[in-house]
Amino acid sequence: MATASYKVTGMTCGHCEMSVREEVSEIPGVTDIKVSAETGDLVVTAVGEIDDAAVLAAVTEAGYSATPAFRGGSSRSAGL
Ligand SMILES: [Cu+2]
């Protein structure tokens, strides 16, 4: 189980959130998605490792852009 956070720019309302949620949910292994247009926060939980590139591509597919955000308490190393 892994959790990864991202900052999404360009979202303005609930429909934006839904678009991002739909695209990210198509990534294999994703079990939970938290997204807020207000803060731009996107938190993805998945079984196994999370492929940053896949998440960023999914957000791009939805029409927005994302960057990886600070990770705390995750088993993965962000190399920071
Ligand atoms: Cu919107």
PDB file of the backbone (N, CA, C, O) and the ligand in Angstrom, with CONECT records:
HET     CU  A 101       1
ATOM      1  N   MET A   1       0.847  -1.200   0.000  1.00  0.00           N
ATOM      2  CA  MET A   1       0.000   0.000   0.000  1.00  0.00           C
ATOM      3  C   MET A   1       0.878   1.245   0.000  1.00  0.00           C
ATOM      4  O   MET A   1       1.797   1.351   0.813  1.00  0.00           O
ATOM      5  N   ALA A   2       0.616   2.164  -0.877  1.00  0.00           N
ATOM      6  CA  ALA A   2       1.397   3.386  -0.942  1.00  0.00           C
ATOM      7  C   ALA A   2       0.477   4.572  -1.153  1.00  0.00           C
ATOM      8  O   ALA A   2      -0.602   4.456  -1.735  1.00  0.00           O
ATOM      9  N   THR A   3       0.929   5.710  -0.666  1.00  0.00           N
ATOM     10  CA  THR A   3       0.172   6.938  -0.850  1.00  0.00           C
ATOM     11  C   THR A   3       1.106   7.986  -1.437  1.00  0.00           C
ATOM     12  O   THR A   3       2.255   8.112  -1.012  1.00  0.00           O
ATOM     13  N   ALA A   4       0.620   8.721  -2.397  1.00  0.00           N
ATOM     14  CA  ALA A   4       1.431   9.765  -2.994  1.00  0.00           C
ATOM     15  C   ALA A   4       0.596  11.034  -3.141  1.00  0.00           C
ATOM     16  O   ALA A   4      -0.594  10.974  -3.453  1.00  0.00           O
ATOM     17  N   SER A   5       1.226  12.170  -2.916  1.00  0.00           N
ATOM     18  CA  SER A   5       0.527  13.447  -3.001  1.00  0.00           C
ATOM     19  C   SER A   5       1.032  14.252  -4.191  1.00  0.00           C
ATOM     20  O   SER A   5       2.202  14.185  -4.569  1.00  0.00           O
ATOM     21  N   TYR A   6       0.126  14.998  -4.755  1.00  0.00           N
ATOM     22  CA  TYR A   6       0.464  15.838  -5.905  1.00  0.00           C
ATOM     23  C   TYR A   6      -0.234  17.174  -5.753  1.00  0.00           C
ATOM     24  O   TYR A   6      -1.236  17.299  -5.049  1.00  0.00           O
ATOM     25  N   LYS A   7       0.318  18.171  -6.431  1.00  0.00           N
ATOM     26  CA  LYS A   7      -0.335  19.469  -6.511  1.00  0.00           C
ATOM     27  C   LYS A   7      -0.832  19.632  -7.937  1.00  0.00           C
ATOM     28  O   LYS A   7      -0.070  19.528  -8.898  1.00  0.00           O
ATOM     29  N   VAL A   8      -2.122  19.887  -8.050  1.00  0.00           N
ATOM     30  CA  VAL A   8      -2.731  20.028  -9.374  1.00  0.00           C
ATOM     31  C   VAL A   8      -3.084  21.490  -9.597  1.00  0.00           C
ATOM     32  O   VAL A   8      -3.670  22.136  -8.728  1.00  0.00           O
ATOM     33  N   THR A   9      -2.729  21.998 -10.746  1.00  0.00           N
ATOM     34  CA  THR A   9      -3.108  23.374 -11.065  1.00  0.00           C
ATOM     35  C   THR A   9      -4.154  23.380 -12.169  1.00  0.00           C
ATOM     36  O   THR A   9      -4.124  22.543 -13.071  1.00  0.00           O
ATOM     37  N   GLY A  10      -5.068  24.321 -12.091  1.00  0.00           N
ATOM     38  CA  GLY A  10      -6.063  24.487 -13.139  1.00  0.00           C
ATOM     39  C   GLY A  10      -7.462  24.062 -12.757  1.00  0.00           C
ATOM     40  O   GLY A  10      -8.417  24.363 -13.473  1.00  0.00           O
ATOM     41  N   MET A  11      -7.602  23.357 -11.624  1.00  0.00           N
ATOM     42  CA  MET A  11      -8.942  22.930 -11.213  1.00  0.00           C
ATOM     43  C   MET A  11      -9.682  24.101 -10.574  1.00  0.00           C
ATOM     44  O   MET A  11      -9.106  24.861  -9.795  1.00  0.00           O
ATOM     45  N   THR A  12     -10.963  24.239 -10.911  1.00  0.00           N
ATOM     46  CA  THR A  12     -11.723  25.348 -10.355  1.00  0.00           C
ATOM     47  C   THR A  12     -13.014  24.923  -9.659  1.00  0.00           C
ATOM     48  O   THR A  12     -13.572  25.698  -8.883  1.00  0.00           O
ATOM     49  N   CYS A  13     -13.492  23.726  -9.918  1.00  0.00           N
ATOM     50  CA  CYS A  13     -14.774  23.346  -9.337  1.00  0.00           C
ATOM     51  C   CYS A  13     -14.900  21.831  -9.204  1.00  0.00           C
ATOM     52  O   CYS A  13     -13.967  21.088  -9.507  1.00  0.00           O
ATOM     53  N   GLY A  14     -16.051  21.394  -8.752  1.00  0.00           N
ATOM     54  CA  GLY A  14     -16.295  19.974  -8.537  1.00  0.00           C
ATOM     55  C   GLY A  14     -16.192  19.150  -9.799  1.00  0.00           C
ATOM     56  O   GLY A  14     -15.824  17.976  -9.749  1.00  0.00           O
ATOM     57  N   HIS A  15     -16.512  19.751 -10.928  1.00  0.00           N
ATOM     58  CA  HIS A  15     -16.406  19.002 -12.175  1.00  0.00           C
ATOM     59  C   HIS A  15     -14.946  18.712 -12.515  1.00  0.00           C
ATOM     60  O   HIS A  15     -14.610  17.651 -13.041  1.00  0.00           O
ATOM     61  N   CYS A  16     -14.100  19.669 -12.204  1.00  0.00           N
ATOM     62  CA  CYS A  16     -12.670  19.471 -12.405  1.00  0.00           C
ATOM     63  C   CYS A  16     -12.191  18.302 -11.538  1.00  0.00           C
ATOM     64  O   CYS A  16     -11.457  17.424 -11.992  1.00  0.00           O
ATOM     65  N   GLU A  17     -12.630  18.321 -10.283  1.00  0.00           N
ATOM     66  CA  GLU A  17     -12.259  17.245  -9.368  1.00  0.00           C
ATOM     67  C   GLU A  17     -12.689  15.906  -9.942  1.00  0.00           C
ATOM     68  O   GLU A  17     -11.939  14.931  -9.901  1.00  0.00           O
ATOM     69  N   MET A  18     -13.893  15.867 -10.473  1.00  0.00           N
ATOM     70  CA  MET A  18     -14.424  14.614 -10.996  1.00  0.00           C
ATOM     71  C   MET A  18     -13.628  14.128 -12.208  1.00  0.00           C
ATOM     72  O   MET A  18     -13.384  12.931 -12.360  1.00  0.00           O
ATOM     73  N   SER A  19     -13.231  15.061 -13.061  1.00  0.00           N
ATOM     74  CA  SER A  19     -12.446  14.698 -14.241  1.00  0.00           C
ATOM     75  C   SER A  19     -11.132  14.066 -13.825  1.00  0.00           C
ATOM     76  O   SER A  19     -10.734  13.030 -14.356  1.00  0.00           O
ATOM     77  N   VAL A  20     -10.457  14.698 -12.867  1.00  0.00           N
ATOM     78  CA  VAL A  20      -9.177  14.177 -12.380  1.00  0.00           C
ATOM     79  C   VAL A  20      -9.393  12.808 -11.745  1.00  0.00           C
ATOM     80  O   VAL A  20      -8.639  11.867 -11.992  1.00  0.00           O
ATOM     81  N   ARG A  21     -10.433  12.714 -10.925  1.00  0.00           N
ATOM     82  CA  ARG A  21     -10.724  11.469 -10.228  1.00  0.00           C
ATOM     83  C   ARG A  21     -10.960  10.324 -11.226  1.00  0.00           C
ATOM     84  O   ARG A  21     -10.459   9.213 -11.053  1.00  0.00           O
ATOM     85  N   GLU A  22     -11.725  10.628 -12.259  1.00  0.00           N
ATOM     86  CA  GLU A  22     -12.033   9.589 -13.258  1.00  0.00           C
ATOM     87  C   GLU A  22     -10.775   9.072 -13.933  1.00  0.00           C
ATOM     88  O   GLU A  22     -10.587   7.863 -14.069  1.00  0.00           O
ATOM     89  N   GLU A  23      -9.915   9.986 -14.354  1.00  0.00           N
ATOM     90  CA  GLU A  23      -8.707   9.581 -15.071  1.00  0.00           C
ATOM     91  C   GLU A  23      -7.751   8.811 -14.155  1.00  0.00           C
ATOM     92  O   GLU A  23      -7.211   7.772 -14.534  1.00  0.00           O
ATOM     93  N   VAL A  24      -7.552   9.337 -12.950  1.00  0.00           N
ATOM     94  CA  VAL A  24      -6.607   8.689 -12.034  1.00  0.00           C
ATOM     95  C   VAL A  24      -7.123   7.320 -11.607  1.00  0.00           C
ATOM     96  O   VAL A  24      -6.336   6.402 -11.371  1.00  0.00           O
ATOM     97  N   SER A  25      -8.440   7.183 -11.506  1.00  0.00           N
ATOM     98  CA  SER A  25      -9.010   5.906 -11.063  1.00  0.00           C
ATOM     99  C   SER A  25      -8.783   4.800 -12.079  1.00  0.00           C
ATOM    100  O   SER A  25      -8.937   3.619 -11.765  1.00  0.00           O
ATOM    101  N   GLU A  26      -8.419   5.181 -13.296  1.00  0.00           N
ATOM    102  CA  GLU A  26      -8.168   4.162 -14.326  1.00  0.00           C
ATOM    103  C   GLU A  26      -6.780   3.529 -14.203  1.00  0.00           C
ATOM    104  O   GLU A  26      -6.483   2.540 -14.872  1.00  0.00           O
ATOM    105  N   ILE A  27      -5.939   4.101 -13.349  1.00  0.00           N
ATOM    106  CA  ILE A  27      -4.611   3.532 -13.148  1.00  0.00           C
ATOM    107  C   ILE A  27      -4.745   2.243 -12.342  1.00  0.00           C
ATOM    108  O   ILE A  27      -5.358   2.245 -11.275  1.00  0.00           O
ATOM    109  N   PRO A  28      -4.180   1.145 -12.837  1.00  0.00           N
ATOM    110  CA  PRO A  28      -4.281  -0.135 -12.139  1.00  0.00           C
ATOM    111  C   PRO A  28      -3.738  -0.051 -10.711  1.00  0.00           C
ATOM    112  O   PRO A  28      -2.660   0.500 -10.487  1.00  0.00           O
ATOM    113  N   GLY A  29      -4.483  -0.595  -9.748  1.00  0.00           N
ATOM    114  CA  GLY A  29      -4.009  -0.659  -8.383  1.00  0.00           C
ATOM    115  C   GLY A  29      -4.469   0.488  -7.508  1.00  0.00           C
ATOM    116  O   GLY A  29      -4.355   0.415  -6.284  1.00  0.00           O
ATOM    117  N   VAL A  30      -4.991   1.556  -8.119  1.00  0.00           N
ATOM    118  CA  VAL A  30      -5.431   2.703  -7.333  1.00  0.00           C
ATOM    119  C   VAL A  30      -6.701   2.345  -6.557  1.00  0.00           C
ATOM    120  O   VAL A  30      -7.690   1.886  -7.129  1.00  0.00           O
ATOM    121  N   THR A  31      -6.647   2.566  -5.243  1.00  0.00           N
ATOM    122  CA  THR A  31      -7.781   2.198  -4.395  1.00  0.00           C
ATOM    123  C   THR A  31      -8.509   3.406  -3.819  1.00  0.00           C
ATOM    124  O   THR A  31      -9.678   3.313  -3.443  1.00  0.00           O
ATOM    125  N   ASP A  32      -7.811   4.544  -3.750  1.00  0.00           N
ATOM    126  CA  ASP A  32      -8.455   5.715  -3.169  1.00  0.00           C
ATOM    127  C   ASP A  32      -7.875   6.989  -3.761  1.00  0.00           C
ATOM    128  O   ASP A  32      -6.670   7.094  -3.991  1.00  0.00           O
ATOM    129  N   ILE A  33      -8.745   7.946  -4.002  1.00  0.00           N
ATOM    130  CA  ILE A  33      -8.307   9.222  -4.561  1.00  0.00           C
ATOM    131  C   ILE A  33      -8.961  10.343  -3.790  1.00  0.00           C
ATOM    132  O   ILE A  33     -10.182  10.376  -3.633  1.00  0.00           O
ATOM    133  N   LYS A  34      -8.142  11.260  -3.311  1.00  0.00           N
ATOM    134  CA  LYS A  34      -8.682  12.459  -2.681  1.00  0.00           C
ATOM    135  C   LYS A  34      -8.221  13.640  -3.515  1.00  0.00           C
ATOM    136  O   LYS A  34      -7.026  13.811  -3.759  1.00  0.00           O
ATOM    137  N   VAL A  35      -9.170  14.451  -3.949  1.00  0.00           N
ATOM    138  CA  VAL A  35      -8.791  15.581  -4.783  1.00  0.00           C
ATOM    139  C   VAL A  35      -9.604  16.807  -4.371  1.00  0.00           C
ATOM    140  O   VAL A  35     -10.805  16.706  -4.122  1.00  0.00           O
ATOM    141  N   SER A  36      -8.951  17.951  -4.302  1.00  0.00           N
ATOM    142  CA  SER A  36      -9.613  19.184  -3.917  1.00  0.00           C
ATOM    143  C   SER A  36      -9.278  20.298  -4.895  1.00  0.00           C
ATOM    144  O   SER A  36      -8.115  20.670  -5.058  1.00  0.00           O
ATOM    145  N   ALA A  37     -10.307  20.824  -5.541  1.00  0.00           N
ATOM    146  CA  ALA A  37     -10.086  21.937  -6.455  1.00  0.00           C
ATOM    147  C   ALA A  37      -9.668  23.176  -5.683  1.00  0.00           C
ATOM    148  O   ALA A  37      -8.938  24.026  -6.193  1.00  0.00           O
ATOM    149  N   GLU A  38     -10.138  23.268  -4.451  1.00  0.00           N
ATOM    150  CA  GLU A  38      -9.860  24.444  -3.635  1.00  0.00           C
ATOM    151  C   GLU A  38      -8.379  24.575  -3.307  1.00  0.00           C
ATOM    152  O   GLU A  38      -7.795  25.651  -3.428  1.00  0.00           O
ATOM    153  N   THR A  39      -7.778  23.453  -2.887  1.00  0.00           N
ATOM    154  CA  THR A  39      -6.371  23.491  -2.486  1.00  0.00           C
ATOM    155  C   THR A  39      -5.431  22.992  -3.584  1.00  0.00           C
ATOM    156  O   THR A  39      -4.228  23.247  -3.543  1.00  0.00           O
ATOM    157  N   GLY A  40      -5.993  22.275  -4.569  1.00  0.00           N
ATOM    158  CA  GLY A  40      -5.160  21.708  -5.614  1.00  0.00           C
ATOM    159  C   GLY A  40      -4.491  20.417  -5.186  1.00  0.00           C
ATOM    160  O   GLY A  40      -3.627  19.890  -5.887  1.00  0.00           O
ATOM    161  N   ASP A  41      -4.895  19.913  -4.034  1.00  0.00           N
ATOM    162  CA  ASP A  41      -4.279  18.693  -3.525  1.00  0.00           C
ATOM    163  C   ASP A  41      -4.879  17.447  -4.171  1.00  0.00           C
ATOM    164  O   ASP A  41      -6.094  17.321  -4.326  1.00  0.00           O
ATOM    165  N   LEU A  42      -3.999  16.546  -4.535  1.00  0.00           N
ATOM    166  CA  LEU A  42      -4.415  15.245  -5.043  1.00  0.00           C
ATOM    167  C   LEU A  42      -3.643  14.191  -4.269  1.00  0.00           C
ATOM    168  O   LEU A  42      -2.412  14.183  -4.271  1.00  0.00           O
ATOM    169  N   VAL A  43      -4.370  13.307  -3.609  1.00  0.00           N
ATOM    170  CA  VAL A  43      -3.731  12.241  -2.842  1.00  0.00           C
ATOM    171  C   VAL A  43      -4.216  10.905  -3.383  1.00  0.00           C
ATOM    172  O   VAL A  43      -5.412  10.613  -3.385  1.00  0.00           O
ATOM    173  N   VAL A  44      -3.278  10.111  -3.834  1.00  0.00           N
ATOM    174  CA  VAL A  44      -3.602   8.833  -4.451  1.00  0.00           C
ATOM    175  C   VAL A  44      -3.096   7.700  -3.566  1.00  0.00           C
ATOM    176  O   VAL A  44      -1.940   7.692  -3.143  1.00  0.00           O
ATOM    177  N   THR A  45      -3.976   6.749  -3.295  1.00  0.00           N
ATOM    178  CA  THR A  45      -3.588   5.555  -2.558  1.00  0.00           C
ATOM    179  C   THR A  45      -3.726   4.360  -3.486  1.00  0.00           C
ATOM    180  O   THR A  45      -4.709   4.235  -4.216  1.00  0.00           O
ATOM    181  N   ALA A  46      -2.730   3.483  -3.450  1.00  0.00           N
ATOM    182  CA  ALA A  46      -2.767   2.314  -4.329  1.00  0.00           C
ATOM    183  C   ALA A  46      -2.125   1.117  -3.651  1.00  0.00           C
ATOM    184  O   ALA A  46      -1.326   1.260  -2.726  1.00  0.00           O
ATOM    185  N   VAL A  47      -2.488  -0.056  -4.124  1.00  0.00           N
ATOM    186  CA  VAL A  47      -1.797  -1.252  -3.662  1.00  0.00           C
ATOM    187  C   VAL A  47      -0.483  -1.321  -4.421  1.00  0.00           C
ATOM    188  O   VAL A  47      -0.463  -1.166  -5.642  1.00  0.00           O
ATOM    189  N   GLY A  48       0.596  -1.549  -3.723  1.00  0.00           N
ATOM    190  CA  GLY A  48       1.890  -1.567  -4.373  1.00  0.00           C
ATOM    191  C   GLY A  48       2.388  -0.167  -4.645  1.00  0.00           C
ATOM    192  O   GLY A  48       1.907   0.805  -4.062  1.00  0.00           O
ATOM    193  N   GLU A  49       3.349  -0.073  -5.529  1.00  0.00           N
ATOM    194  CA  GLU A  49       3.956   1.212  -5.831  1.00  0.00           C
ATOM    195  C   GLU A  49       3.047   2.074  -6.686  1.00  0.00           C
ATOM    196  O   GLU A  49       2.231   1.569  -7.458  1.00  0.00           O
ATOM    197  N   ILE A  50       3.199   3.382  -6.538  1.00  0.00           N
ATOM    198  CA  ILE A  50       2.466   4.315  -7.379  1.00  0.00           C
ATOM    199  C   ILE A  50       3.424   4.864  -8.429  1.00  0.00           C
ATOM    200  O   ILE A  50       4.514   5.344  -8.120  1.00  0.00           O
ATOM    201  N   ASP A  51       2.987   4.779  -9.661  1.00  0.00           N
ATOM    202  CA  ASP A  51       3.794   5.280 -10.762  1.00  0.00           C
ATOM    203  C   ASP A  51       3.492   6.762 -10.961  1.00  0.00           C
ATOM    204  O   ASP A  51       2.451   7.128 -11.509  1.00  0.00           O
ATOM    205  N   ASP A  52       4.422   7.614 -10.506  1.00  0.00           N
ATOM    206  CA  ASP A  52       4.225   9.056 -10.641  1.00  0.00           C
ATOM    207  C   ASP A  52       3.871   9.452 -12.068  1.00  0.00           C
ATOM    208  O   ASP A  52       2.962  10.247 -12.306  1.00  0.00           O
ATOM    209  N   ALA A  53       4.602   8.885 -12.999  1.00  0.00           N
ATOM    210  CA  ALA A  53       4.408   9.247 -14.406  1.00  0.00           C
ATOM    211  C   ALA A  53       2.981   8.951 -14.852  1.00  0.00           C
ATOM    212  O   ALA A  53       2.387   9.711 -15.617  1.00  0.00           O
ATOM    213  N   ALA A  54       2.433   7.821 -14.358  1.00  0.00           N
ATOM    214  CA  ALA A  54       1.073   7.443 -14.742  1.00  0.00           C
ATOM    215  C   ALA A  54       0.055   8.419 -14.161  1.00  0.00           C
ATOM    216  O   ALA A  54      -0.923   8.779 -14.815  1.00  0.00           O
ATOM    217  N   VAL A  55       0.305   8.846 -12.907  1.00  0.00           N
ATOM    218  CA  VAL A  55      -0.619   9.785 -12.272  1.00  0.00           C
ATOM    219  C   VAL A  55      -0.555  11.146 -12.973  1.00  0.00           C
ATOM    220  O   VAL A  55      -1.581  11.761 -13.264  1.00  0.00           O
ATOM    221  N   LEU A  56       0.665  11.596 -13.233  1.00  0.00           N
ATOM    222  CA  LEU A  56       0.818  12.896 -13.894  1.00  0.00           C
ATOM    223  C   LEU A  56       0.199  12.871 -15.288  1.00  0.00           C
ATOM    224  O   LEU A  56      -0.407  13.846 -15.732  1.00  0.00           O
ATOM    225  N   ALA A  57       0.363  11.737 -15.970  1.00  0.00           N
ATOM    226  CA  ALA A  57      -0.218  11.603 -17.308  1.00  0.00           C
ATOM    227  C   ALA A  57      -1.741  11.598 -17.242  1.00  0.00           C
ATOM    228  O   ALA A  57      -2.412  12.151 -18.113  1.00  0.00           O
ATOM    229  N   ALA A  58      -2.280  10.967 -16.196  1.00  0.00           N
ATOM    230  CA  ALA A  58      -3.730  10.906 -16.031  1.00  0.00           C
ATOM    231  C   ALA A  58      -4.302  12.301 -15.786  1.00  0.00           C
ATOM    232  O   ALA A  58      -5.350  12.658 -16.323  1.00  0.00           O
ATOM    233  N   VAL A  59      -3.598  13.083 -14.968  1.00  0.00           N
ATOM    234  CA  VAL A  59      -4.060  14.447 -14.691  1.00  0.00           C
ATOM    235  C   VAL A  59      -3.989  15.291 -15.969  1.00  0.00           C
ATOM    236  O   VAL A  59      -4.879  16.093 -16.252  1.00  0.00           O
ATOM    237  N   THR A  60      -2.924  15.093 -16.723  1.00  0.00           N
ATOM    238  CA  THR A  60      -2.786  15.793 -17.991  1.00  0.00           C
ATOM    239  C   THR A  60      -3.924  15.413 -18.931  1.00  0.00           C
ATOM    240  O   THR A  60      -4.482  16.251 -19.638  1.00  0.00           O
ATOM    241  N   GLU A  61      -4.248  14.125 -18.917  1.00  0.00           N
ATOM    242  CA  GLU A  61      -5.338  13.606 -19.748  1.00  0.00           C
ATOM    243  C   GLU A  61      -6.660  14.296 -19.383  1.00  0.00           C
ATOM    244  O   GLU A  61      -7.502  14.550 -20.244  1.00  0.00           O
ATOM    245  N   ALA A  62      -6.817  14.589 -18.098  1.00  0.00           N
ATOM    246  CA  ALA A  62      -8.037  15.241 -17.616  1.00  0.00           C
ATOM    247  C   ALA A  62      -8.061  16.723 -17.985  1.00  0.00           C
ATOM    248  O   ALA A  62      -9.104  17.373 -17.904  1.00  0.00           O
ATOM    249  N   GLY A  63      -6.910  17.250 -18.389  1.00  0.00           N
ATOM    250  CA  GLY A  63      -6.859  18.635 -18.823  1.00  0.00           C
ATOM    251  C   GLY A  63      -6.180  19.573 -17.842  1.00  0.00           C
ATOM    252  O   GLY A  63      -6.279  20.792 -17.979  1.00  0.00           O
ATOM    253  N   TYR A  64      -5.489  19.017 -16.853  1.00  0.00           N
ATOM    254  CA  TYR A  64      -4.816  19.840 -15.850  1.00  0.00           C
ATOM    255  C   TYR A  64      -3.356  19.423 -15.763  1.00  0.00           C
ATOM    256  O   TYR A  64      -2.923  18.497 -16.447  1.00  0.00           O
ATOM    257  N   SER A  65      -2.606  20.111 -14.919  1.00  0.00           N
ATOM    258  CA  SER A  65      -1.216  19.698 -14.757  1.00  0.00           C
ATOM    259  C   SER A  65      -0.911  19.478 -13.286  1.00  0.00           C
ATOM    260  O   SER A  65      -1.428  20.180 -12.416  1.00  0.00           O
ATOM    261  N   ALA A  66      -0.062  18.490 -13.022  1.00  0.00           N
ATOM    262  CA  ALA A  66       0.255  18.126 -11.645  1.00  0.00           C
ATOM    263  C   ALA A  66       1.750  18.010 -11.458  1.00  0.00           C
ATOM    264  O   ALA A  66       2.499  17.722 -12.392  1.00  0.00           O
ATOM    265  N   THR A  67       2.168  18.244 -10.215  1.00  0.00           N
ATOM    266  CA  THR A  67       3.547  18.001  -9.846  1.00  0.00           C
ATOM    267  C   THR A  67       3.541  17.209  -8.540  1.00  0.00           C
ATOM    268  O   THR A  67       2.654  17.400  -7.708  1.00  0.00           O
ATOM    269  N   PRO A  68       4.511  16.330  -8.352  1.00  0.00           N
ATOM    270  CA  PRO A  68       4.582  15.577  -7.102  1.00  0.00           C
ATOM    271  C   PRO A  68       4.746  16.540  -5.928  1.00  0.00           C
ATOM    272  O   PRO A  68       5.486  17.520  -6.015  1.00  0.00           O
ATOM    273  N   ALA A  69       4.049  16.251  -4.831  1.00  0.00           N
ATOM    274  CA  ALA A  69       4.132  17.086  -3.640  1.00  0.00           C
ATOM    275  C   ALA A  69       4.887  16.341  -2.547  1.00  0.00           C
ATOM    276  O   ALA A  69       5.273  15.185  -2.714  1.00  0.00           O
ATOM    277  N   PHE A  70       5.087  17.016  -1.441  1.00  0.00           N
ATOM    278  CA  PHE A  70       5.789  16.416  -0.315  1.00  0.00           C
ATOM    279  C   PHE A  70       5.155  15.090   0.100  1.00  0.00           C
ATOM    280  O   PHE A  70       3.933  14.987   0.208  1.00  0.00           O
ATOM    281  N   ARG A  71       5.993  14.074   0.333  1.00  0.00           N
ATOM    282  CA  ARG A  71       5.498  12.796   0.819  1.00  0.00           C
ATOM    283  C   ARG A  71       5.946  12.577   2.257  1.00  0.00           C
ATOM    284  O   ARG A  71       7.135  12.653   2.570  1.00  0.00           O
ATOM    285  N   GLY A  72       4.995  12.310   3.109  1.00  0.00           N
ATOM    286  CA  GLY A  72       5.327  11.970   4.480  1.00  0.00           C
ATOM    287  C   GLY A  72       4.698  10.644   4.857  1.00  0.00           C
ATOM    288  O   GLY A  72       3.581  10.339   4.439  1.00  0.00           O
ATOM    289  N   GLY A  73       5.399   9.871   5.632  1.00  0.00           N
ATOM    290  CA  GLY A  73       4.859   8.627   6.140  1.00  0.00           C
ATOM    291  C   GLY A  73       4.614   7.578   5.081  1.00  0.00           C
ATOM    292  O   GLY A  73       3.831   6.651   5.289  1.00  0.00           O
ATOM    293  N   SER A  74       5.269   7.712   3.962  1.00  0.00           N
ATOM    294  CA  SER A  74       5.099   6.719   2.905  1.00  0.00           C
ATOM    295  C   SER A  74       6.290   5.782   2.892  1.00  0.00           C
ATOM    296  O   SER A  74       7.381   6.134   3.342  1.00  0.00           O
ATOM    297  N   SER A  75       6.072   4.602   2.379  1.00  0.00           N
ATOM    298  CA  SER A  75       7.158   3.623   2.350  1.00  0.00           C
ATOM    299  C   SER A  75       8.124   3.906   1.208  1.00  0.00           C
ATOM    300  O   SER A  75       9.240   3.387   1.183  1.00  0.00           O
ATOM    301  N   ARG A  76       7.689   4.730   0.268  1.00  0.00           N
ATOM    302  CA  ARG A  76       8.551   4.983  -0.865  1.00  0.00           C
ATOM    303  C   ARG A  76       9.519   6.130  -0.565  1.00  0.00           C
ATOM    304  O   ARG A  76       9.217   7.013   0.237  1.00  0.00           O
ATOM    305  N   SER A  77      10.637   6.108  -1.190  1.00  0.00           N
ATOM    306  CA  SER A  77      11.609   7.171  -1.006  1.00  0.00           C
ATOM    307  C   SER A  77      11.504   8.156  -2.159  1.00  0.00           C
ATOM    308  O   SER A  77      11.590   7.779  -3.328  1.00  0.00           O
ATOM    309  N   ALA A  78      11.320   9.401  -1.816  1.00  0.00           N
ATOM    310  CA  ALA A  78      11.220  10.422  -2.838  1.00  0.00           C
ATOM    311  C   ALA A  78      12.589  10.965  -3.205  1.00  0.00           C
ATOM    312  O   ALA A  78      12.723  11.776  -4.123  1.00  0.00           O
ATOM    313  N   GLY A  79      13.597  10.516  -2.487  1.00  0.00           N
ATOM    314  CA  GLY A  79      14.941  10.950  -2.781  1.00  0.00           C
ATOM    315  C   GLY A  79      15.205  12.384  -2.427  1.00  0.00           C
ATOM    316  O   GLY A  79      16.048  13.031  -3.048  1.00  0.00           O
ATOM    317  N   LEU A  80      14.504  12.894  -1.446  1.00  0.00           N
ATOM    318  CA  LEU A  80      14.686  14.290  -1.063  1.00  0.00           C
ATOM    319  C   LEU A  80      15.782  14.422  -0.011  1.00  0.00           C
ATOM    320  O   LEU A  80      16.079  15.530   0.436  1.00  0.00           O
TER     321      LEU A  80
HETATM  322 CU    CU A 101     -14.336  22.791 -13.025  1.00  0.00          CU2+
END
